[in-house]
Amino acid sequence: MSRDPFASYLTEIDRTPLLTAAEERELAGRIATGDVEARDQLARANLRLVVSIARQYGGRGLALEDLIAEGNVGLLRAVEGFDPAAGTRFSTYAAFWVRQAVRVALNKYGHAVRLPQYMGVLLPKWRRAEAALRDSLGREPLATEIAAELGLKRGQARAVAKALKAVGSARATGGEEDPNALLADIHAAAPQDRLATADEVRAALGSLDQLDEREAAVLRLRFGLDGGEPMTLEDVGRQFGLTRERARQIERSALAALRESLAA
């Protein structure tokens, strides 16, 4: 049986020796002259730091692999900006950039609640029935009363209650205000998450600078805008070292930004 690539990655970086302060200063001097090998060596020696920080942010909506990928982006920024003359060890300096990169990703992508697609229809019905019963009863209706009004079975009512709790939790921790924006089917993006054609995406990309480099790259790969075949989310994720779900989140965020700009 082949070994899990992620486990192999963790084992590999654990074998990389840590650097002394003198070695950090020496590498920083070489990096300042454009030495790519020195830059890579400083980054590799601190990949364990990224994993350690990423673990602190687990359970907030992104897989550990994705948190590490985002943290590595911050690590590379730290490598480029490190100045040993400031008297700080690299790990102390880099920790700030790693945490910032992870937090930005969580704020942008970590609050999406992925619910079955049918809930996108059922939840609005539940809320309408709840509001109607509130008016007619003059009080907050019970969940059993709402379920009876909609003709739902006990198991269906429990599923709705669980979905409402998940949406409420996401909103309380900084998610989207519009509950409908929190509904995303795991297996397929909803039609409204896409522009009509690849030509529209190409035209929008050509006139916008609001997307970051990775968001634009994800859309180019997904729609085959550079002349290649459109890629699956799995393939796009592999290109960037991300999970399929993370690639989908980036695609969805980028398309939403394009739609908003085109509608303005």
Legacy VTK file of the C-alpha trace (Angstrom):
# vtk DataFile Version 3.0
C-alpha trace
ASCII
DATASET POLYDATA
POINTS 264 float
0.000 0.000 0.000
1.402 3.414 -0.949
2.021 5.827 1.870
-0.170 8.881 2.399
1.607 11.796 0.625
0.737 14.195 3.441
2.202 11.861 6.068
5.317 11.490 3.926
5.604 15.274 3.709
5.431 15.627 7.491
8.058 12.933 7.940
10.351 14.539 5.386
10.268 18.038 6.887
10.807 16.587 10.354
14.165 15.292 9.143
15.336 18.727 8.012
17.850 20.114 10.532
17.167 23.423 12.243
19.442 26.378 11.559
21.650 28.256 13.965
21.477 32.041 14.207
24.765 32.255 12.328
23.424 30.066 9.525
20.308 32.243 9.270
22.471 35.359 8.926
24.595 33.708 6.273
21.568 32.598 4.265
19.931 36.022 4.588
23.038 37.620 3.132
22.955 35.268 0.173
19.212 35.825 -0.313
19.847 39.574 -0.518
22.053 38.912 -3.540
19.347 36.861 -5.256
20.548 33.395 -4.268
17.531 31.151 -4.905
19.130 28.107 -3.288
19.650 30.029 -0.040
16.038 31.149 -0.078
14.838 27.576 -0.499
17.139 26.326 2.249
15.863 28.887 4.754
12.267 28.046 3.874
12.771 24.266 4.082
14.385 24.540 7.498
11.259 26.257 8.830
8.472 24.162 7.330
7.927 22.551 10.737
7.128 25.988 12.126
4.321 26.317 9.582
2.869 22.935 10.534
3.004 23.822 14.226
1.149 27.097 13.666
-1.348 25.573 11.225
-2.351 22.958 13.802
-3.385 25.773 16.144
-6.044 26.846 13.640
-7.566 23.426 12.969
-11.309 22.870 13.091
-12.208 26.305 11.738
-13.328 25.363 8.248
-10.155 24.474 6.352
-8.300 21.170 6.198
-4.879 21.009 7.850
-3.254 20.512 4.439
-4.806 23.763 3.218
-3.814 25.648 6.361
-0.231 24.479 5.848
-0.316 25.519 2.181
-1.482 28.998 3.184
1.084 29.173 5.959
3.822 28.296 3.480
2.833 31.352 1.445
3.417 33.467 4.543
6.721 31.690 5.168
7.981 32.634 1.703
7.078 36.267 2.357
9.072 36.097 5.568
12.052 34.622 3.729
12.042 37.571 1.329
11.749 40.194 4.076
13.955 38.799 6.832
16.684 41.145 8.079
18.937 39.579 10.729
20.308 43.033 11.554
17.068 43.655 13.446
18.289 41.194 16.065
15.382 38.754 15.722
15.628 35.060 14.983
13.955 34.024 11.759
11.348 31.811 13.444
10.093 34.749 15.521
9.873 36.969 12.457
8.311 34.284 10.258
5.647 33.303 12.798
3.934 36.662 12.261
3.727 36.184 8.494
2.630 32.570 8.751
-0.179 33.414 11.187
-1.281 36.339 9.050
-1.509 34.176 5.920
-3.491 31.499 7.746
-5.886 34.021 9.288
-6.509 35.731 5.958
-7.393 32.376 4.395
-9.724 31.495 7.270
-11.470 34.857 7.058
-11.934 34.444 3.322
-12.723 30.757 3.016
-13.113 29.202 6.434
-16.723 30.049 7.223
-18.538 28.370 4.359
-21.062 25.801 5.554
-21.375 22.937 3.094
-24.894 21.545 3.171
-26.764 19.203 0.835
-28.167 21.053 -2.152
-31.793 20.291 -1.254
-31.374 22.388 1.891
-31.102 25.439 -0.326
-34.805 24.919 -1.088
-35.967 23.579 2.261
-34.445 26.216 4.547
-36.249 29.183 2.918
-39.533 27.220 3.132
-38.881 26.558 6.812
-38.249 30.241 7.505
-41.377 31.325 5.640
-43.486 28.821 7.583
-41.861 29.958 10.818
-42.711 33.601 10.081
-46.308 32.766 9.123
-46.863 30.734 12.285
-45.294 33.454 14.402
-47.838 35.924 13.022
-50.812 33.598 13.436
-49.873 32.261 16.878
-48.541 35.487 18.322
-45.454 33.679 19.659
-42.394 31.807 18.507
-43.559 28.516 16.947
-42.132 25.194 18.055
-40.007 23.200 15.646
-42.643 20.457 15.696
-45.293 22.973 14.647
-43.192 24.208 11.739
-42.480 20.632 10.668
-46.196 19.802 10.779
-46.993 22.895 8.703
-44.551 21.720 6.028
-45.515 18.064 6.281
-42.013 17.014 7.280
-41.177 13.788 9.035
-39.280 13.802 12.325
-35.968 12.909 10.677
-36.354 15.670 8.105
-37.141 18.185 10.837
-34.015 17.159 12.741
-31.926 17.621 9.574
-33.309 21.133 9.093
-32.644 22.012 12.738
-29.054 20.824 12.378
-28.608 22.857 9.181
-30.014 25.991 10.815
-27.646 25.547 13.743
-24.676 25.193 11.387
-25.641 28.316 9.441
-26.170 30.273 12.647
-22.787 29.193 13.970
-21.047 30.282 10.769
-22.716 33.690 10.900
-21.770 34.124 14.558
-18.097 33.467 13.775
-17.888 35.904 10.899
-19.416 34.129 7.921
-21.574 35.612 5.196
-24.692 37.463 6.332
-26.845 36.011 3.574
-27.708 32.432 4.634
-28.122 31.390 1.013
-24.471 32.260 0.414
-23.549 29.620 2.976
-25.207 26.774 1.110
-22.823 24.910 -1.133
-23.202 21.412 -2.460
-20.052 19.370 -1.930
-20.246 17.665 -5.278
-21.173 20.470 -7.672
-21.201 24.234 -7.615
-24.625 25.811 -7.935
-25.428 27.382 -11.340
-25.384 30.897 -9.901
-21.759 30.387 -8.878
-20.680 30.496 -12.500
-20.610 33.079 -15.238
-22.427 31.972 -18.366
-19.461 31.086 -20.558
-15.705 30.815 -20.570
-15.688 33.809 -22.936
-17.333 35.942 -20.255
-14.778 34.835 -17.707
-11.970 35.577 -20.172
-13.351 39.043 -20.875
-13.796 39.790 -17.184
-10.302 38.603 -16.306
-8.865 40.795 -19.017
-10.346 43.937 -17.517
-10.039 43.274 -13.796
-7.160 43.545 -11.378
-9.171 42.810 -8.236
-8.423 39.080 -8.253
-5.216 37.939 -6.666
-2.761 35.964 -8.759
-3.891 32.561 -7.516
-7.610 33.261 -7.987
-6.995 34.321 -11.579
-4.823 31.251 -12.181
-7.509 28.927 -10.804
-10.107 30.352 -13.191
-7.741 30.131 -16.148
-7.129 26.447 -15.452
-10.782 25.638 -14.713
-12.055 27.256 -17.929
-9.052 26.463 -20.149
-8.544 30.153 -20.859
-4.929 29.741 -21.919
-5.707 27.272 -24.684
-5.634 24.055 -22.677
-8.466 21.725 -21.738
-10.591 22.823 -18.751
-9.299 21.130 -15.616
-11.228 19.417 -12.837
-11.116 20.810 -9.316
-8.988 17.833 -8.288
-6.422 18.672 -10.980
-6.465 22.374 -10.131
-5.937 21.528 -6.474
-2.953 19.362 -7.331
-1.414 22.236 -9.303
-1.419 24.390 -6.169
-0.977 21.714 -3.507
-4.565 22.177 -2.277
-7.533 19.923 -1.621
-10.409 19.760 -4.105
-12.683 21.608 -1.661
-10.165 24.413 -1.170
-9.807 24.823 -4.930
-13.603 25.001 -5.183
-13.721 27.706 -2.513
-11.143 29.793 -4.357
-13.015 29.334 -7.649
-16.301 30.325 -6.059
-14.827 33.421 -4.417
-13.203 34.530 -7.669
-16.376 34.037 -9.713
-18.394 35.967 -7.141
-15.951 38.869 -7.442
-16.226 38.804 -11.240
-20.030 38.712 -11.144
-20.115 41.634 -8.728
-17.830 43.688 -10.940
-19.798 42.908 -14.100
-23.059 43.849 -12.373
-21.713 47.188 -11.158
LINES 1 265
264 0 1 2 3 4 5 6 7 8 9 10 11 12 13 14 15 16 17 18 19 20 21 22 23 24 25 26 27 28 29 30 31 32 33 34 35 36 37 38 39 40 41 42 43 44 45 46 47 48 49 50 51 52 53 54 55 56 57 58 59 60 61 62 63 64 65 66 67 68 69 70 71 72 73 74 75 76 77 78 79 80 81 82 83 84 85 86 87 88 89 90 91 92 93 94 95 96 97 98 99 100 101 102 103 104 105 106 107 108 109 110 111 112 113 114 115 116 117 118 119 120 121 122 123 124 125 126 127 128 129 130 131 132 133 134 135 136 137 138 139 140 141 142 143 144 145 146 147 148 149 150 151 152 153 154 155 156 157 158 159 160 161 162 163 164 165 166 167 168 169 170 171 172 173 174 175 176 177 178 179 180 181 182 183 184 185 186 187 188 189 190 191 192 193 194 195 196 197 198 199 200 201 202 203 204 205 206 207 208 209 210 211 212 213 214 215 216 217 218 219 220 221 222 223 224 225 226 227 228 229 230 231 232 233 234 235 236 237 238 239 240 241 242 243 244 245 246 247 248 249 250 251 252 253 254 255 256 257 258 259 260 261 262 263
